Amino acid sequence: MTMKLTGSERDWTANELRRLPPAKRDDILARAAALAESEYRSKPRFTDFEAFGEDDLHGDSTAATAG
């Protein structure tokens, strides 16, 4: 997966972003988040859904520890 920022000099893969110094990576990701914010605010279909339905969560998980 690559990420294209408007006005960016290139597309970034996740591996490339991980190799960058933290300050550079944070700057790129902050700009991407700022661009995405307007999309999510103006297009409710991106966030207008339920992550889990009634039948998706189970209270009697076998992974739960006793006690």
ChimeraX attribute file (.defattr): number of C-alpha atoms within 10 A of each C-alpha:
attribute: neighborCount
match mode: 1-to-1
recipient: residues
	/A:1	7
	/A:2	12
	/A:3	15
	/A:4	12
	/A:5	17
	/A:6	11
	/A:7	6
	/A:8	12
	/A:9	8
	/A:10	11
	/A:11	12
	/A:12	16
	/A:13	12
	/A:14	10
	/A:15	10
	/A:16	11
	/A:17	17
	/A:18	11
	/A:19	9
	/A:20	11
	/A:21	9
	/A:22	11
	/A:23	9
	/A:24	11
	/A:25	14
	/A:26	13
	/A:27	11
	/A:28	16
	/A:29	15
	/A:30	12
	/A:31	14
	/A:32	16
	/A:33	13
	/A:34	10
	/A:35	13
	/A:36	12
	/A:37	11
	/A:38	10
	/A:39	12
	/A:40	13
	/A:41	11
	/A:42	9
	/A:43	10
	/A:44	10
	/A:45	9
	/A:46	10
	/A:47	10
	/A:48	9
	/A:49	9
	/A:50	7
	/A:51	7
	/A:52	8
	/A:53	8
	/A:54	7
	/A:55	6
	/A:56	7
	/A:57	9
	/A:58	8
	/A:59	6
	/A:60	7
	/A:61	8
	/A:62	7
	/A:63	6
	/A:64	8
	/A:65	6
	/A:66	4
	/A:67	3
